Amino acid sequence: MVSIGIIVQTVLLAFWQQGKDNQWRKVDNECCDWITSFWVLCTPTFTLTFFLFIYLQSKRVIDAFPTTLRMAFSLFFLEFVALLVMLGFHLDARTDSIEPWKMYVVPWLSICIFSVLGFVTLIDACRKKTKPQRNRSLLSFAIIMFTICLLGPTIFLVQAKTLHNKDYSWAIVFIPWYIVDFFFLFFGCCLLIFSFGSDGFFSLPQLANFLLCILTSSASKVVLGLKLDTKLTQPWYIIFAPVWAFLILLSILGISLRLGRSKLK
């Protein structure tokens, strides 16, 4: 469901951005000009975020994840919606109430809250008496710290480029994401090598699909960075093609893992 929602959102975003480019170039293209409202554009994201927030409060998730981790990502979804609302008001030509620098308050607030929750999770892990409970809390701490290390530098680089007019390529902004892609690519290659001739938890097609996901993820950021740097002139639906390929492959991988777990049961 998440992949489908993101695909729908990126398709709408491609049409919306292409319509803006056509207006700037004074090109008449009705197929790309039908989305004029930011609020209509973000409808899939608002809907998906709402259902994800509700899902995080379900009993299944409560039993599976610690409270601090659920709180962290519940607040993340709420603050993400708040950021979209502020961005919508900023882009609305009828109001000047939201200055650009104010929009960065929300993501930095998210980083601060994540840091506090990570500290609380680490203390909770130290107080656990059994090893499974301690490992569960430490895993939650690692996930929270991973999120901070990924989003923190990205927010800083985006803010420096957009607000302070730093003249560097958008590829620099994506460096934290490239590092993550490289880590998962290395991890996937190691799993693939050690899976030959053995009965591991993941099958070889699943690992190959995982590696393709990482490669298409990296390709999507490279192409997007080149487009934002105005080094590519292709339409936006071509720019988003690697993103759609990544989401389709990720959906196939998720379905494959789900079916594999069902067979084990």
DRENGUMI-864623 format. One record per residue (C-alpha): x, y, z; residue in three letters. Coordinates in steps of 0.2 Angstrom, whole numbers, plus 5000, padded with zeros to 4 digits. Example, Ala and Ser with C-alpha at 12.3 -4.5 7.8 and 13.67 -1.06 7.14 Angstrom:
2
SITE    px    py    pz  residuo
SITE  5062  4978  5039      ALA
SITE  5068  4995  5036      SER
***
This chain:
265
SITE    px    py    pz  residuo
SITE  5000  5000  5000      MET
SITE  5014  5012  5004      VAL
SITE  5023  5009  4987      SER
SITE  5006  5012  4978      ILE
SITE  5003  5028  4988      GLY
SITE  5021  5034  4984      ILE
SITE  5019  5030  4965      ILE
SITE  5003  5039  4964      VAL
SITE  5011  5054  4973      GLN
SITE  5026  5054  4962      THR
SITE  5015  5053  4946      VAL
SITE  5005  5068  4952      LEU
SITE  5021  5077  4957      LEU
SITE  5028  5074  4939      ALA
SITE  5013  5081  4931      PHE
SITE  5013  5096  4943      TRP
SITE  5031  5100  4941      GLN
SITE  5030  5098  4922      GLN
SITE  5016  5110  4921      GLY
SITE  5026  5123  4931      LYS
SITE  5040  5120  4918      ASP
SITE  5028  5122  4904      ASN
SITE  5022  5139  4911      GLN
SITE  5040  5145  4913      TRP
SITE  5044  5140  4895      ARG
SITE  5027  5146  4889      LYS
SITE  5023  5129  4882      VAL
SITE  5005  5124  4881      ASP
SITE  5002  5106  4886      ASN
SITE  4985  5102  4894      GLU
SITE  4990  5085  4899      CYS
SITE  5002  5092  4912      CYS
SITE  4992  5108  4917      ASP
SITE  4977  5100  4925      TRP
SITE  4985  5100  4943      ILE
SITE  4986  5118  4949      THR
SITE  4983  5116  4968      SER
SITE  4996  5110  4980      PHE
SITE  4983  5103  4991      TRP
SITE  4976  5092  4977      VAL
SITE  4994  5087  4973      LEU
SITE  4997  5081  4991      CYS
SITE  4981  5072  4994      THR
SITE  4989  5054  4992      PRO
SITE  5003  5059  5004      THR
SITE  4990  5066  5017      PHE
SITE  4980  5050  5015      THR
SITE  4995  5038  5016      LEU
SITE  5002  5047  5031      THR
SITE  4985  5046  5040      PHE
SITE  4984  5027  5038      PHE
SITE  5002  5025  5043      LEU
SITE  4999  5035  5059      PHE
SITE  4983  5024  5063      ILE
SITE  4993  5008  5059      TYR
SITE  5006  5013  5072      LEU
SITE  4993  5014  5085      GLN
SITE  4987  4996  5081      SER
SITE  4989  4982  5094      LYS
SITE  5000  4972  5081      ARG
SITE  5013  4986  5081      VAL
SITE  5011  4990  5100      ILE
SITE  5016  4972  5103      ASP
SITE  5030  4972  5090      ALA
SITE  5039  4988  5094      PHE
SITE  5044  4998  5110      PRO
SITE  5034  5013  5115      THR
SITE  5048  5025  5111      THR
SITE  5050  5019  5093      LEU
SITE  5032  5021  5090      ARG
SITE  5031  5038  5098      MET
SITE  5046  5044  5087      ALA
SITE  5038  5039  5070      PHE
SITE  5021  5044  5076      SER
SITE  5028  5061  5079      LEU
SITE  5038  5061  5063      PHE
SITE  5022  5058  5053      PHE
SITE  5013  5072  5062      LEU
SITE  5027  5084  5059      GLU
SITE  5029  5079  5041      PHE
SITE  5011  5084  5038      VAL
SITE  5014  5100  5047      ALA
SITE  5029  5103  5036      LEU
SITE  5018  5100  5020      LEU
SITE  5004  5112  5027      VAL
SITE  5017  5126  5030      MET
SITE  5024  5122  5012      LEU
SITE  5007  5124  5005      GLY
SITE  5004  5140  5013      PHE
SITE  5021  5146  5007      HIS
SITE  5017  5141  4989      LEU
SITE  5000  5149  4990      ASP
SITE  5001  5166  4981      ALA
SITE  4987  5173  4992      ARG
SITE  4997  5173  5008      THR
SITE  5015  5178  5014      ASP
SITE  5012  5172  5031      SER
SITE  5025  5158  5030      ILE
SITE  5043  5163  5028      GLU
SITE  5055  5151  5020      PRO
SITE  5066  5149  5036      TRP
SITE  5051  5145  5047      LYS
SITE  5048  5129  5037      MET
SITE  5065  5122  5043      TYR
SITE  5059  5124  5061      VAL
SITE  5048  5108  5059      VAL
SITE  5062  5096  5053      PRO
SITE  5075  5102  5066      TRP
SITE  5061  5100  5079      LEU
SITE  5059  5082  5073      SER
SITE  5078  5079  5075      ILE
SITE  5078  5086  5093      CYS
SITE  5063  5075  5098      ILE
SITE  5071  5060  5090      PHE
SITE  5087  5064  5100      SER
SITE  5078  5064  5116      VAL
SITE  5068  5048  5112      LEU
SITE  5084  5040  5107      GLY
SITE  5092  5045  5124      PHE
SITE  5077  5038  5133      VAL
SITE  5078  5022  5123      THR
SITE  5096  5020  5128      LEU
SITE  5093  5022  5146      ILE
SITE  5078  5010  5145      ASP
SITE  5090  4997  5137      ALA
SITE  5102  4999  5151      CYS
SITE  5088  4995  5164      ARG
SITE  5081  4980  5155      LYS
SITE  5085  4964  5165      LYS
SITE  5083  4951  5151      THR
SITE  5094  4950  5136      LYS
SITE  5079  4949  5123      PRO
SITE  5071  4965  5130      GLN
SITE  5088  4974  5130      ARG
SITE  5092  4969  5112      ASN
SITE  5074  4975  5107      ARG
SITE  5078  4992  5115      SER
SITE  5095  4993  5108      LEU
SITE  5088  4989  5091      LEU
SITE  5075  5004  5093      SER
SITE  5090  5015  5098      PHE
SITE  5099  5010  5083      ALA
SITE  5084  5014  5071      ILE
SITE  5082  5031  5079      ILE
SITE  5100  5036  5078      MET
SITE  5101  5030  5060      PHE
SITE  5086  5041  5056      THR
SITE  5095  5056  5065      ILE
SITE  5111  5053  5055      CYS
SITE  5102  5052  5039      LEU
SITE  5090  5066  5040      LEU
SITE  5101  5078  5050      GLY
SITE  5115  5081  5037      PRO
SITE  5102  5081  5023      THR
SITE  5091  5095  5032      ILE
SITE  5107  5105  5035      PHE
SITE  5113  5104  5017      LEU
SITE  5096  5108  5009      VAL
SITE  5094  5123  5021      GLN
SITE  5112  5129  5017      ALA
SITE  5108  5128  4998      LYS
SITE  5091  5135  4998      THR
SITE  5092  5148  5011      LEU
SITE  5110  5153  5011      HIS
SITE  5112  5152  4992      ASN
SITE  5127  5140  4994      LYS
SITE  5133  5136  4976      ASP
SITE  5135  5117  4976      TYR
SITE  5127  5103  4967      SER
SITE  5112  5094  4973      TRP
SITE  5122  5079  4972      ALA
SITE  5131  5085  4988      ILE
SITE  5114  5086  4996      VAL
SITE  5111  5067  4993      PHE
SITE  5128  5062  5000      ILE
SITE  5120  5055  5016      PRO
SITE  5108  5044  5005      TRP
SITE  5122  5038  4994      TYR
SITE  5132  5032  5010      ILE
SITE  5116  5023  5015      VAL
SITE  5114  5015  4998      ASP
SITE  5132  5010  4998      PHE
SITE  5130  5002  5015      PHE
SITE  5115  4992  5010      PHE
SITE  5123  4987  4993      LEU
SITE  5139  4980  5002      PHE
SITE  5127  4971  5015      PHE
SITE  5117  4964  5001      GLY
SITE  5132  4958  4991      CYS
SITE  5139  4949  5006      CYS
SITE  5123  4941  5009      LEU
SITE  5122  4935  4991      LEU
SITE  5140  4928  4991      ILE
SITE  5137  4918  5007      PHE
SITE  5120  4912  5001      SER
SITE  5127  4902  4986      PHE
SITE  5126  4883  4990      GLY
SITE  5117  4886  5007      SER
SITE  5099  4887  5013      ASP
SITE  5098  4905  5020      GLY
SITE  5083  4915  5026      PHE
SITE  5083  4924  5009      PHE
SITE  5083  4916  4992      SER
SITE  5095  4921  4978      LEU
SITE  5081  4929  4968      PRO
SITE  5076  4939  4984      GLN
SITE  5093  4945  4986      LEU
SITE  5095  4950  4968      ALA
SITE  5079  4960  4969      ASN
SITE  5086  4968  4984      PHE
SITE  5102  4973  4975      LEU
SITE  5092  4980  4961      LEU
SITE  5081  4990  4973      CYS
SITE  5097  4998  4980      ILE
SITE  5104  5002  4962      LEU
SITE  5088  5010  4956      THR
SITE  5087  5020  4972      SER
SITE  5104  5027  4969      SER
SITE  5100  5030  4950      ALA
SITE  5084  5040  4955      SER
SITE  5094  5051  4966      LYS
SITE  5108  5054  4953      VAL
SITE  5095  5058  4940      VAL
SITE  5085  5069  4951      LEU
SITE  5101  5079  4956      GLY
SITE  5105  5082  4938      LEU
SITE  5088  5088  4934      LYS
SITE  5088  5100  4949      LEU
SITE  5105  5106  4943      ASP
SITE  5097  5109  4926      THR
SITE  5109  5098  4918      LYS
SITE  5095  5087  4911      LEU
SITE  5080  5093  4901      THR
SITE  5070  5077  4900      GLN
SITE  5052  5078  4906      PRO
SITE  5049  5075  4924      TRP
SITE  5040  5058  4921      TYR
SITE  5056  5052  4914      ILE
SITE  5066  5058  4929      ILE
SITE  5054  5049  4941      PHE
SITE  5056  5033  4931      ALA
SITE  5070  5026  4942      PRO
SITE  5059  5030  4957      VAL
SITE  5044  5020  4950      TRP
SITE  5056  5006  4946      ALA
SITE  5063  5006  4964      PHE
SITE  5045  5006  4971      LEU
SITE  5039  4992  4960      ILE
SITE  5054  4981  4964      LEU
SITE  5052  4985  4983      LEU
SITE  5034  4979  4982      SER
SITE  5039  4963  4973      ILE
SITE  5052  4960  4987      LEU
SITE  5040  4963  5000      GLY
SITE  5027  4952  4993      ILE
SITE  5040  4938  4990      SER
SITE  5046  4940  5008      LEU
SITE  5028  4939  5014      ARG
SITE  5024  4923  5004      LEU
SITE  5040  4915  5010      GLY
SITE  5035  4918  5029      ARG
SITE  5018  4911  5025      SER
SITE  5025  4895  5018      LYS
SITE  5037  4894  5034      LEU
SITE  5021  4894  5045      LYS
***
